[in-house]
Amino acid sequence: MTAIDHPTPLDGVRVIDLSLLIPGPWATSMLAELGADVLHVQPPGGDPLQEMMPGAYRVVGRGKKVVRLDLKSQEGRRRLLDLLEDSDVLVEGFRPGTLQRLGFDPDTMMTTFPRLIVCSLNGYGSDGTYRDRPGHDLNYLAASGLLSMSGEPSGRPYPGGGVPVADIAGSLFATQGILAALLLRKQTGVGSRLDVPLAAAALKLSESRMAEYDDRGGPAKAELMSRGAYDVFRCRDGSWLAVACMEDRFWHGLCRVLGREDWLEREEYSSYGGRCHHAERLNGDLADEFARADRDAWVERCVAADLPVNAVLDFGEVSDDEHMRQWLDWLPDGGRSVRLPYALRAARPTMTTQDSGRTR
């Protein structure tokens, strides 16, 4: 479990989670790791993720209680209202309008429960022309422009990003928004309503790359995404190496490790911009060099030279990595979970002063 000194940050916060699959449940699992009491309200047939991806279901369900309610029935709706009486946060992932049709209009609920924070995760938002469209992660990445930048610089957009980027971005922004709403409630005494469209979450992730695109006058993907000495390369043993030698000092060090000091004399490689402009040729030459030895040998040499080079680990290898495994927990069924990437450790002040009502 995530290392957090007690009391945990969200002790006493009660969350009702009506969402299914990954975006909402992963967000509320992080709230649970921070100490919230999370109740996952599922339909009578359960969360379909349990059958589709049982490993993922186990992860997003950790630290929660589960109750099954038929919200289309009067009894199910009554029980949900009872649960909301002493709850702080409601998370839902229905398509826009569904919650209202079930008799739980968010604005009405916030009038009935004025301290309630209502977080809605949906595909495209509760307003706009795409409001009622169905979708999955791939659709949201496509709408955001992020998908267009995926894959090889000169190739087609690649639908397999390894993880559902838009879904996970939505989870993170929902968690962030809920924490902000809890802080705001301390100031105002009332709750908030927040809408987290997954397409907008993906768009936010693309912001820095979009700024680069605008600043350079809208270049083609091949020009925007080509990175000299910033790629993955196959080694002699068939495994892969991730090389990210963008800065000149790293580029110079890489040339020395490879024994290719002659590249330092080439005018076209003398700047990062030049190396990107000639990335196809440069990375092709680098591929030839890295194919001459095994991955671990290259990692040893590059790390010794203080270069940003890593082995590309698969999920099996991550558990064996002496550094990365520190964030893993092993579960009784043989699976793994990943801790939050931070540890909250309470300060131990030597004295307490009072300043404008705030203890520090």
C-alpha positions, 0 to 999 in steps of 0.5 A, a space after each residue: 500500500 502507499 506509504 502515508 503517515 496516519 492520519 491519512 489525508 482523506 480520513 472521514 471523507 465518504 465517496 459514493 462511486 456509481 461509475 463502471 469500467 476504468 476512468 471513475 473507479 480508478 479515480 476513486 481507488 486513488 481516493 481510497 488510497 488517500 484514506 477515503 471510505 469508498 462505496 462502489 455502487 454497481 448495477 445488479 449484474 455487476 461491473 462489466 470490467 470484472 468479466 472483461 479485464 479481471 486483473 484491472 477490476 481487482 486493481 481499481 476495486 482495491 480498498 472499496 466496499 461494493 453494493 449492488 443496486 437497481 437504480 431503475 427501481 424505486 427501492 434502489 433509488 431510495 437506498 441511494 438517497 439514504 447513502 447520500 445523506 452522509 456522503 461527501 462525494 458522488 462520482 458517476 460515469 453515465 452518458 449525459 442525461 442518464 442520471 437525470 432520467 434516473 431521478 438524480 439530477 445533479 443540481 437537484 441533488 446539490 440542493 438536497 445535499 448542499 455539501 455534496 461534491 458531484 463529479 461526472 466523467 463522460 466522453 465529450 462533456 455534458 454540453 456541445 455537439 458531441 455530447 450524446 456520442 458513444 466512445 472509448 479511449 481511442 475515440 477521445 484520443 482521436 478527437 483531441 488530436 493526440 492520436 494523430 501524433 502517435 506511431 512512427 513519424 512518417 507512419 499511420 496513427 497507432 491505436 495501441 498506446 500501451 495504456 488507455 491514455 484518455 481514460 487514465 487522464 480523466 481519472 487523474 483530473 477527476 481526482 485532482 478536481 475532487 481534492 480541489 472541491 474538498 478544499 473549496 468546501 472548507 472555504 465556502 461550506 458548500 459542495 461543487 459540481 465538476 464535469 470531466 470529459 475524457 476527450 478534454 482530458 486527452 486534449 489537456 495532455 496534448 497542450 505542450 505538443 500543441 503549443 509546439 505545433 502552433 509555434 512552428 506554423 503547423 508542421 507535418 507529423 514527420 517534421 514535428 515528431 522526428 527526434 534525433 537520438 530520441 528513439 528505441 533501438 533493437 539490440 543484438 539479443 533482440 531486446 530494446 533500448 530507449 535512448 533520449 540524448 536530446 541535449 548536446 552534452 548527452 549527444 556528445 557522450 553518446 558519440 563517445 560511448 559508441 566510438 563515433 566521435 566522427 559524428 561530432 564533426 558533422 555540421 548537420 548534427 551540431 545542434 538538436 534542431 539539426 539532429 531532428 531535421 536529419 533524424 531518419 538518417 541519424 536514427 538509422 545509423 544509431 540502429 546499426 550501432 546498437 545492433 552490435 551488442 546486447 541490451 544490458 551491455 549498452 545499459 551498463 556503458 551508457 549509465 557509466 557515461 551518465 546518459 539517459 538510456 534505459 532498457 525497455 522493460 516488459 511488465 514481467 521484467 519490471 518486478 525484477 528491476 531493483 529500482 522500479 519494484 519499490 513501487 509494487 505490492 504483491 497480492 495474495 493471488 499472485 498479482 501486483 498493484 502499484 503504489 501512488 508515486 508519492 509518499 506523504 510524511 508528516 512534518 515534525 515541527 519543533 515549535 508551533 506558532 499561530 499566524 492568522 488562524 493557521 498553525 504552522 
